[in-house]
Amino acid sequence: MIVNIIENLKGRFATAPNSEYTNLGFTPNVESNKLYDLLKKGWWHTCFFGDSSYEIWGLRIFPNLEYAVWSAVELTNGGSARTIAPRLCAFATMLQLDSFSDIELFRMSRRDWPQITATLNRLYELIGGGEYHDFITELLFNDANLPVDAAHKLENYLRVWKHMDPSLGHIELRKLIEQSNEDESFVPESYRDLDLGHWRTRILNAAATLATFRADHISRSQKLARCWVSFAEPHGYDPEEVRPQQYGSKSNTTAGAMQTIVEQLQGASNFMGLPLEMQDSPLFAPLVSLAGRKNQYLGVQHAEAAILFDKEYNDPLMAWNCLVSAAYWSGRNGSETLMPVWRAAIELCEANNWSDAHEALVYQWDFYHDFKKRNNLP
């Protein structure tokens, strides 16, 4: 199903005039050479559907969920991906946020809104989202929303996000950001019992960063626990290197954030001071292997941990997380991502009947190998 949507997007806008791409805010296709490079660098766990001169967008694959609820992400110049829309049908509306942060863009959007609407309606037919159009239109034509200063810009930004994503995870994210900026000693409690959905990775990464920088306000065991659950998330998504802000940063990097987390877990005792439950986990070997080697680590130990989580712990989602992390590090530091890891992810999806994820992985696998064959690449 997701493959049909991507192919229909490419076909529908293949011969579109540049004005339609301007109206959309993106090109509903990723150029073949660019897509090949992304997959070579290990990004097979994102299903790509569009780009522009500076950004590339895709859906973060949550393997046990249907594609309709996969969040949209943007690959950043830091080599990581940040969440920019709660799901595909919300993507077109979320791109309009640029118009709410610049007064000239705001006025230009008003002027061109009939043409923009006509183009968006054609996009809605393919990916959904038409139900949000009246909301964004009303915001645009309300003079009270003119982005005349930083306060109005932030108010617009949060109004759109809160309308588009009323999920518990999003509520908890905004609460965390507000409290961490208002109280210099704030470190969030454990999120163990909360379903944070597509915001889980960013929230846990932010909590680990706050625990690291505000260690004087929590116990050592609490700090280690925050860092550990962050390390267990799929590497590459929604890193937080500094105090989290309402606007997601494009400059945060997974490599930098993970280096800090690993150093905290390593401590003065070279990991031997960690609780036994951490030392006995399949994640302990990747943790030790990554220490001091963020530019050399190739993810092999994460791949081995994935096998253990799947076969011995009967935890396929943790196996998936480890495969994604292995892909991130092998793609970042190697000449090509580890192909057996990608193949293992396909087999994991097949074994667990994760049909949408399986379809997306196979689609990009076939593209990758066909591209290599057509271009006589080794």
N, C-alpha and C positions, 0 to 999 in steps of 0.2 A: 504493500500500500504506500509506504513512504517513498519507495522507488518510483511509483507511478506519479506521485506528486512532483518529485524532483524533475522527472522527464517532461511532465506536462508544463512545468514552469519554464524549462529551457525552450521547449517547443513554442509555447505561447508568445514569449518575448524575444525569440531568436532574431526576428527581423524588425523589432520595435525601433522607432526613432529615438534619438538620444533624449528627446524631451520626456519620453515615458520613463526612462531610467532616472532622470532628474526628479520626476514626480514621485517615483517609488522611493528614491533615496538609496537604491542599490541596483546591481545587475543580477537578475535571477539565474545565475550560472557562475561556475568557477572555471576559469580558463584551464585547459588540460595540463599545461606545463606546471601551473601553480598548484593544481590539485595533486599531481604526481609528487611534487616536492613536499607537500604537506603530509601525504601518506608515507613517503619515504622517511620522514622525520617522526613517524610513530603516531600520527593523529587519526588513525583509523577508528577510534572510539568516538569521534565527532562526525556526524553525517552532514557534509557540507552542501550548501544550496545557493550561496550568493556571495558576491564581493563588490568592491568598489576600488577606487584608486589606492586607498589606504587601509581598508578593512576587509576581513574575510569572516563570513558568518556560517554557522552550522548549528545543528541540534546536538546537544550532549546526550549520548545514548545512556539511558537508564535501562539496563537490559531486561529487568523484570516488569517494566511498564510499557504500555502502548505508546507509540510515537507521538500521539496527540498531546501527551503531557510531558514530553521531553522539553527541557528549557532551551532557549536559543542562546548561543554564546558567540562572543567575538574574540578572535585571536588577536592578542595584543603584541606590541613591538617588543615586549619582554619575553616572548616565547611561551606565554601561558594563555589560558582562555578565561574570560570573565562573563558571567551571566548578564544578559542584557534584555531578556524577555522571558516571561514565565512559561511560554509555550509558543508553538509555531503560529497559531492563529492570532496571537497578540503582537507578533513581530512588526508588522507594518505600522501599527499604531505607535509602538514604542520608538520606532525610528523618527516619528514626528517630534520627539522630545527636543531635538536640535532647534526646532522652530520656537520652542518655549524658553530658550536660554539666550536668544539674541534678538534684539528688538527689530533689526532690519529683516532677519529671516522670518520673524513673526508677521511683519507687514507684507513681505513677499508671499508668504503662504496664504494669507488672506486674499491677496490679489489674484493668485493663481488657483484658489481652492476648487473652482468648478472643474478645471482640467486635472488637478491632482485627484479629485474625487472620482472622475471618470476612469483614470488609470487604476486607482485603488480598487474600484469595483470589479475590474477584471482580475485583479490579484485575489480579492476575496473569494471569487468563484472557485479558485484553485486551492487556497490554504485556509479559508474561513476568516473570520474576524470582522465581518460587516456589522455585527452587533455592537461594535465599539465605535463605529464611525460617528454616530450622533453625539456621543460623549466628547470626542476630540473636537468635533465641529463647534459645539457649544463653548468649549474652553477657548478655542481660537478666536471666536467672535465676541468674546466678553472683554471689554476694555480693562476691566479690573485685573486681567491676567497679563497685561503688557509687561514684559520682563525689563522693567525700568531700573532695577537694582538687584543686588545679590539676593536679597530676601525674597523678592518676587520670583526670581529664577528658581530658588530652592522650593518655594511653595508650589510652583507649577510642577516641578519634578516629582515631589512627593505626592501631590494630588493625583497625578497620572499613575504612578506606581501603585498607590494604595487602592485605586479603583481597579486597575488591571490585575492585581495580584492580592486578593484578600486572604491568602493562605496563612496558616499558623506560622510556618517558617518565615514568611515575609514580615509578619507582625513581630516575631522574636528578633529578627535582624534589625529592624528599625529601633526597637527598644534597646537592643545592645549598643547600637551606635549612639543613640541619644544619651544613655546613661554613662557610656565611656567618655563622652565629651563633656558632660556636666560634672562628673565626679572623677577626679584624678586617681582615686584609690579603687575605683570600681573594677572588679574582675567577675565575670558571670559565673553563676553556679553551674553544676553539671547539667547537660541537656539529655541525660541518659534516657529519660522516659518520654521525650517529646519527638513527634514525627515532624522533622524539619523539612522534609521533601527536598526540592531542588536547591534549597538554601543551606542544607546541612553542611556541605563542604566549606562554604564561605564562613558560616557561623563558627564552626569548630576551628577553622584556621584563625579567625579573629580572636576567639577565646584564648587560643594558645599564645598568640602574639601579646595580648594583654597580660596573660599570666607571666610571660617572660619579662616584659618591661615593668611590671608592677609586682614583682615577686615578693617585695617587702610586705605586701598586704594580704598574702595568702600563705598557707603552709607549703612546705617542700613537696609533700605528697600530692597536694592539689595541683601544683604547677606541673609535676610530672604527668599526672593524669590528663591535664588539658593538652600537653604536648603529645602524649601517646595517641590519643584519639585523632588528633590532627594528622599525625604521621600515618595513621591507618587509612585515611581517606585517599581517593585516587589522586595521584600527583599530576599537576598540570592545570588544575581548575581552581579559580577564585582564590589565589594566594593573598595573604595579608602580611606585609612586612612592617607596617607602621600602624598606629592607631586607626581603626576603621573610620571612614568618612561616608556621608550619605551618597555622594557620587562615587561609584566604583572607580578605583584607580587603574589606569592602563599601564602604569610603570611598575607595579608589583610583580615580582618574579617568583616562580616556584622554587628555583634553585636557591635564591637568597633566603626565602622564608624557611625552606627545609634545612638549610645549613644552620640557621639559628636554633631550630627545634632539635636537630640532632645534637648540637653542642650542649643544649640544656639537658637532654637525656643522658648524654655521655658523662657529664659532670667531672668531678675530680677523681672519681673511682673507675673511670673508663668503662662505664655501663654496669659495673658489678654492684653498684648501689641501687639499681632498679629493683622493684618488687619481683618476686619469683614468677608471678603470672605473666609479666612482660618478658622476662628472660626465657620462659618456656614457650612463648608464642612463636609461630612461624615467622612473624615480623621482626624478631630479634636479629636474625642473620642479615636481612637487608639493612636494618638500622646500623649495625656494626660496620657493614661493608661500605655504607655511604659516608661514614664519618671521615671528614677531611678530604673527600674525593668527589666533590660535586661536579668537577669537570672531567672526571675519569670513569665514574661509576656507570656501568652499562645495563644495570637492571637484572642481571642474571639471578641474583638472590631473590628478587621479587618474583621472578618467574617460578623459581623453586618453591617459594612460599605459596604461590597460587595452587600448585599441585597438592600440597599438604592440606590447605584449607578445603579444597574440593574433595579429595579422596579420604582424608583421615578425620577432618572436622565436619564434613558434610555441610559446608558453608559456601555455597556457590557465589554469593554476593561478595564475600571477602575475597574469594578467588578472582572474581572480576576486578575488584579494586586493585589487587596485586598485579594483574595482567596489564591494566591501564598504566600503573606506575612503572612497570618494566618497560612498556612501550615508550613512555615519556623519557626515561633516562637513556634508553638505548638509542632513541632518535635524537636526543639532544647531544649526546657525547660520542655516538658512533657514526659510521659512514652510512648506515642504513639500519632502520629499526629491525628488531629481531623477528624474522618471519615466523618461527615456531610459536612465538607468543601470540601473534595475530591469528594463526591457525588454531591455537588452543582456545582463543576467545570464541571463534566460530563454533568449535566443537562444544564448548561450554554452553553456548546459547542453544545449540541443537539438542543437547542432552536435557536441558531444563525447559524446553519448549518455549523459549523466549523468541517468538517468531518475528516480531518487528525488528528486534536487534539483530537477529540472524540475517534477515533480508538486507539490512543496511550494511552489515559487515561484508557479506558476500558480494554485494553490488560494488563496493569500493575495492575489494580484493580483486575482482574480475577486471575492473578498470585498470588497476595498478599493473597487473601482469600483462594485460593486453597492451597497455602503453609501452611497457618495456619491450615487448615483442615487436611492436610496430616501429619502434625507434632503435632497434638493435642494441638495447642496453643490457649490460651484464646482470 
